[in-house]
Amino acid sequence: MSDALRSRVRVVIDGEPVDIEQGATIAAALAICGASARGTRASVSNEPRAAFCGMGVCHECRVTVDGRAHVLACQTLCSDGQNIRTTRPR
């Protein structure tokens, strides 16, 4: 299917709008926009953490979605208008 025919949704990640293919996980959106390279949260020693297992076991990909904390990015699909906040080191 061509890119023009694929449905897209717009999410906001740490204040930046990101267009992503409908059906993609939040972890995929984070990877596409480069946020996963910076980390989605910080460890107790302030090291960046990001998605690791991709199946909801490790909990390294936790983000806040529309004000709800501790959402697993690898298990949550993007939907139009979502506000996604990481707690990555700034």
C-alpha positions as CSV (number, residue, x, y, z in Angstrom):
1,M,0.0,0.0,0.0
2,S,1.4,3.4,-0.9
3,D,2.1,6.0,1.8
4,A,-0.6,8.3,0.4
5,L,-3.3,5.6,1.1
6,R,-2.2,4.8,4.7
7,S,-4.1,6.4,7.5
8,R,-2.1,8.6,9.8
9,V,-2.6,9.9,13.2
10,R,-1.0,12.9,14.9
11,V,0.3,12.5,18.5
12,V,2.3,15.0,20.6
13,I,5.5,13.7,22.1
14,D,7.1,16.0,24.7
15,G,5.4,19.0,23.1
16,E,6.4,18.1,19.5
17,P,3.7,16.9,17.0
18,V,4.5,13.6,15.3
19,D,2.5,12.1,12.4
20,I,2.5,8.3,12.6
21,E,0.9,5.4,10.7
22,Q,-2.4,4.4,12.3
23,G,-2.0,1.1,14.2
24,A,1.6,1.9,15.3
25,T,2.5,1.6,18.9
26,I,3.7,4.6,21.0
27,A,7.1,2.9,21.2
28,A,7.3,2.9,17.4
29,A,6.4,6.6,17.3
30,L,9.1,7.3,19.9
31,A,11.6,5.5,17.8
32,I,10.6,7.2,14.5
33,C,10.9,10.7,16.1
34,G,14.2,9.9,17.8
35,A,12.8,10.1,21.4
36,S,13.8,6.5,22.1
37,A,17.5,7.3,21.5
38,R,17.2,10.0,24.3
39,G,15.3,7.6,26.5
40,T,11.7,7.6,27.6
41,R,12.5,7.9,31.3
42,A,15.5,8.2,33.6
43,S,16.9,5.5,36.0
44,V,17.6,6.3,39.6
45,S,21.2,7.3,38.5
46,N,19.7,9.6,35.8
47,E,20.7,7.3,32.9
48,P,18.3,7.2,29.9
49,R,16.0,4.2,29.7
50,A,13.8,3.1,26.7
51,A,11.9,0.2,25.3
52,F,13.9,-3.0,25.7
53,C,11.8,-6.2,25.4
54,G,9.0,-4.8,23.2
55,M,6.4,-7.1,24.8
56,G,5.4,-5.4,28.1
57,V,7.6,-7.4,30.5
58,C,10.5,-5.0,31.3
59,H,8.5,-1.8,31.8
60,E,11.4,0.3,30.5
61,C,9.1,2.1,28.0
62,R,6.7,3.7,30.5
63,V,5.4,7.0,29.5
64,T,2.5,9.3,30.5
65,V,-0.4,9.4,28.0
66,D,-3.0,12.1,28.4
67,G,-2.1,12.5,32.0
68,R,-2.2,8.7,32.8
69,A,1.3,7.7,34.2
70,H,3.1,4.4,33.7
71,V,1.6,3.5,30.3
72,L,3.6,0.8,28.5
73,A,4.6,2.4,25.1
74,C,5.3,-1.0,23.5
75,Q,1.7,-2.2,24.3
76,T,-0.3,1.0,23.5
77,L,-1.4,2.0,20.0
78,C,-1.2,5.6,19.0
79,S,-4.5,7.4,18.5
80,D,-5.1,10.8,17.1
81,G,-4.5,13.7,19.5
82,Q,-2.7,11.7,22.2
83,N,-0.4,13.8,24.4
84,I,2.6,11.6,25.3
85,R,5.2,12.7,27.9
86,T,8.4,11.0,28.6
87,T,10.4,11.6,31.8
88,R,13.7,11.3,30.0
89,P,16.7,13.2,31.2
90,R,16.6,16.8,29.9
